[in-house]
Amino acid sequence: MANLLLLLLRHPLRSLIFTHSWFSQILLAILRRLLLPHFPCHQSLRLQIQRAYLAAAALTFPDLTHRLPVGNLPLHRARKVDGTPGYLIPGSRQLSEFTCPKVGTKACVALFAHGGGYARGEARMYANYMERWVRGAAQARLDLVFLSVEYREFD
């Protein structure tokens, strides 16, 4: 919270644009609920306020938007695939294992395109979840691996 306050004080014009954008979107969400009550709301007000914050921050202070930290994942967790803009999760596997699976086994390669609007995020940011899905698939006797796309390499 202190970092946010310092950032806002260091950039007064951007702070004004951020505040105007955020509160305008909140006001529009509230007015829509009050003036058009017969139209269904598919999101809670709290979620609409959070989305307004993220939209205003992405416009003026892109570093404020949340991003899952990745750090340096070991190769056995996420490994760069040669010739493709992505990572294999878990990294201990090979794509060639899935081209001709053994008879009687079910194998699946999931192409994972993370969110972020082609601007934020990275291919390995949901590695923890993918590893959990791989373990769950193994319990159901499904051999699963994820190929997660890295958008930055398309630039």
C-alpha positions as CSV (number, residue, x, y, z in Angstrom):
1,M,0.0,0.0,0.0
2,A,2.9,2.3,0.8
3,N,4.4,1.6,-2.7
4,L,1.1,2.5,-4.3
5,L,0.9,5.8,-2.5
6,L,4.5,6.7,-3.4
7,L,3.9,5.7,-7.0
8,L,0.8,7.9,-7.2
9,L,2.6,10.9,-5.6
10,R,5.6,10.6,-8.0
11,H,3.4,10.7,-11.1
12,P,0.6,13.3,-10.5
13,L,-0.8,13.4,-14.0
14,R,-0.9,9.7,-14.4
15,S,-2.4,9.4,-11.0
16,L,-5.1,11.8,-12.0
17,I,-5.9,9.7,-15.2
18,F,-5.8,6.5,-13.1
19,T,-8.2,7.9,-10.5
20,H,-10.5,9.3,-13.1
21,S,-10.6,6.1,-15.1
22,W,-11.2,3.9,-12.0
23,F,-13.9,6.0,-10.4
24,S,-15.7,6.6,-13.8
25,Q,-15.9,2.8,-14.3
26,I,-17.1,2.3,-10.7
27,L,-19.7,5.0,-11.2
28,L,-20.9,3.4,-14.5
29,A,-21.2,0.0,-12.8
30,I,-23.3,1.4,-9.9
31,L,-25.5,3.6,-12.2
32,R,-26.2,0.6,-14.4
33,R,-27.4,-1.4,-11.4
34,L,-29.6,1.5,-10.2
35,L,-31.0,2.7,-13.5
36,L,-31.3,-0.7,-15.3
37,P,-32.3,-3.1,-12.6
38,H,-34.2,-5.4,-15.1
39,F,-30.9,-6.2,-16.9
40,P,-29.1,-9.1,-15.2
41,C,-25.7,-8.6,-13.6
42,H,-23.4,-11.5,-14.3
43,Q,-20.7,-10.2,-11.9
44,S,-20.8,-9.1,-8.3
45,L,-20.2,-5.4,-7.6
46,R,-16.9,-6.3,-5.8
47,L,-15.7,-8.1,-9.0
48,Q,-16.7,-5.1,-11.2
49,I,-14.8,-2.7,-8.9
50,Q,-11.7,-5.0,-9.0
51,R,-11.9,-5.2,-12.8
52,A,-12.3,-1.4,-13.0
53,Y,-9.1,-1.1,-10.9
54,L,-7.2,-3.5,-13.1
55,A,-8.4,-1.7,-16.3
56,A,-7.3,1.7,-15.0
57,A,-4.0,0.3,-13.7
58,A,-3.2,-1.4,-17.0
59,L,-3.8,1.9,-18.8
60,T,-1.7,4.1,-16.5
61,F,0.4,2.0,-14.2
62,P,1.0,-1.4,-15.8
63,D,3.3,-2.5,-12.9
64,L,0.3,-2.4,-10.4
65,T,-1.5,-5.3,-12.0
66,H,-1.0,-8.6,-10.3
67,R,1.2,-11.2,-11.9
68,L,2.1,-14.5,-10.4
69,P,5.9,-14.7,-9.6
70,V,7.7,-17.3,-11.5
71,G,11.4,-17.0,-10.6
72,N,13.7,-19.7,-11.9
73,L,11.9,-22.9,-12.1
74,P,14.1,-26.0,-12.2
75,L,14.2,-27.9,-15.5
76,H,12.3,-30.9,-14.2
77,R,9.3,-28.5,-13.5
78,A,9.3,-26.4,-16.8
79,R,11.6,-26.9,-19.7
80,K,11.8,-24.8,-22.9
81,V,10.9,-26.8,-25.9
82,D,13.2,-26.5,-28.9
83,G,11.7,-25.0,-31.9
84,T,8.5,-23.8,-30.2
85,P,7.6,-20.7,-28.3
86,G,6.7,-22.5,-25.1
87,Y,7.5,-24.6,-22.1
88,L,6.8,-28.2,-21.4
89,I,5.3,-28.8,-17.9
90,P,6.4,-31.1,-16.3
91,G,9.8,-30.5,-17.8
92,S,11.0,-34.1,-17.1
93,R,8.9,-35.3,-20.0
94,Q,9.5,-35.3,-23.7
95,L,6.9,-34.5,-26.4
96,S,8.1,-37.6,-28.4
97,E,6.6,-39.8,-25.6
98,F,3.2,-38.6,-26.6
99,T,3.4,-39.0,-30.4
100,C,3.0,-42.8,-30.2
101,P,1.6,-43.7,-26.8
102,K,1.8,-47.3,-25.6
103,V,-1.1,-49.5,-26.5
104,G,-3.7,-49.5,-23.7
105,T,-2.7,-46.1,-22.3
106,K,-4.3,-42.7,-22.7
107,A,-2.0,-39.8,-23.4
108,C,-2.8,-36.2,-23.7
109,V,-0.9,-33.0,-24.6
110,A,-2.7,-29.9,-23.4
111,L,-1.9,-26.7,-25.2
112,F,-2.2,-24.0,-22.6
113,A,-2.6,-20.4,-23.6
114,H,-2.4,-18.2,-20.4
115,G,-4.3,-15.0,-20.0
116,G,-2.8,-11.6,-20.1
117,G,-4.0,-10.2,-23.4
118,Y,-0.7,-11.0,-25.2
119,A,0.9,-8.3,-23.0
120,R,1.3,-9.6,-19.5
121,G,2.1,-12.9,-17.9
122,E,4.3,-15.8,-19.0
123,A,4.1,-19.4,-19.9
124,R,5.3,-20.8,-16.6
125,M,3.2,-18.7,-14.2
126,Y,0.6,-21.4,-13.6
127,A,3.1,-24.3,-13.3
128,N,1.8,-25.2,-9.8
129,Y,-1.7,-25.7,-11.1
130,M,-0.6,-27.6,-14.1
131,E,1.5,-30.0,-11.9
132,R,-1.6,-30.5,-9.7
133,W,-3.6,-31.4,-12.9
134,V,-0.9,-33.8,-14.0
135,R,-1.1,-35.6,-10.6
136,G,-4.9,-35.7,-10.8
137,A,-4.8,-37.1,-14.3
138,A,-2.3,-39.7,-13.3
139,Q,-4.7,-40.9,-10.6
140,A,-7.3,-41.3,-13.4
141,R,-4.7,-43.2,-15.5
142,L,-4.3,-40.4,-18.0
143,D,-0.8,-39.5,-19.1
144,L,-0.9,-35.7,-19.3
145,V,1.7,-33.0,-20.2
146,F,1.2,-29.2,-20.8
147,L,2.7,-27.2,-23.6
148,S,2.4,-23.6,-22.4
149,V,2.7,-20.9,-25.0
150,E,5.2,-18.0,-24.4
151,Y,3.7,-15.0,-26.2
152,R,6.7,-12.7,-25.9
153,E,8.6,-14.7,-28.5
154,F,6.0,-13.8,-31.1
155,D,7.1,-10.1,-31.1
